Amino acid sequence: TPASSASSPSSLTLPSSSSSATVTPLSGPPDVLLNVPTLSVGRIELDVDNLQADINLNANVASIVSINAGVQLSITKVNLTISDVSAKLELIVRLGHLVDIVNRVFESLDLNPLLVNAINNVTAVATQVVGAVDGLLGSVTQGGTTLSFVVDNLGNIVQEVGGVSTIVGNYMQNMTETGTPEQLGNGLVQKTYSYSPLSALVKIIFNAAGQVVQATVAKQTATGTAST
């Protein structure tokens, strides 16, 4: 049974609850350990110029104690110099937990090989969605079939139907330049083009040779419907 002494300055009694708490120490060494066994400083200099201190103290006892104190301190310049500092450092990195994590991943893949295909499919779908959002000009529903039109990084207008992509135009033939070109530096120029069939604005970046570097849709409209 733990005992505490009120007269001992080194003892400390903490409030206890009805149920006892058990503290479990950390097992094993830490993953990353930085040890500094040796640290020495050869010289420390402190230079103070024009240090002035004025202290005024007035005390009156007859009127039940009245004290007025004033302190004025001024320093013109302070210079602190620390030199000849040497230290010995020891860095220990243990990769045991990392190896355990990697091993568990491999064990999970061995037990569930279909996870590899699922991860690849999710990555491919995410890549397609991101690309479509950046370059989506718009979509048209025609006879129950949705036609999506995107602009690729070469400035081509691509029609996508059921996973099949077909180039149906480009920015030079089917778009109209609008606005003022913007200089981006390093020889890059950004121009804005309007694609009127879907009321979309496309920003195209050209290099110094006039080649298309990137094309993104700045403004796009909602889905339309066309009858055949």
Secondary structure, 3 states (H helix, E strand, C coil): CCCCCCCCCCCCCCCCCCCCCCCCCCCCCCCEEEEEEEEEEEEEEEEEECCEEEEEEEEECCCCCEEEEEEEEECCEEEEEEEEEEEEEEEEECCHHHHHHHHHHHHHHHHCCHHHHHHHHHHHHHHHHHHHHHHEEEEEEECCEEEEEEECCCCEEEEEECCEEEEEEEHHHHCEEEEEEEEEECCEEEEEEEEHHHCEEEEEEECCCCCEEEEEEEECCCCEEECC
